Amino acid sequence: MEQNELTAKLSQLHTELAKTHEVDAESLDLLRKLTADIGRLLDGKDDAGDEDTEGVASGLKDLLLKFESEHPELAITVGKVADALASIGI
């Protein structure tokens, strides 16, 4: 999967979040942090350390688990983002 597709999936997630008014501030802050971390990883993929990659993976898992029960449709999109990251080696 190309980085363009990952960017599209992140954009889709943000669009879905904008439509969902029940998402708590903590989840939105986590998503913003993860998006920034993903952007840094993509910008310097070769320089990304295992700790950075593990932090993003862990954060996505946490967000996915939270959304699975509260916002199943968002959980699907978060899962797609995680899959896109895995396909490009992050």
Secondary structure as UniProt FT lines:
FT   HELIX           3..19
FT   TURN            21..22
FT   HELIX           25..43
FT   HELIX           45..47
FT   HELIX           50..70
FT   HELIX           72..87
FT   TURN            88..89
//
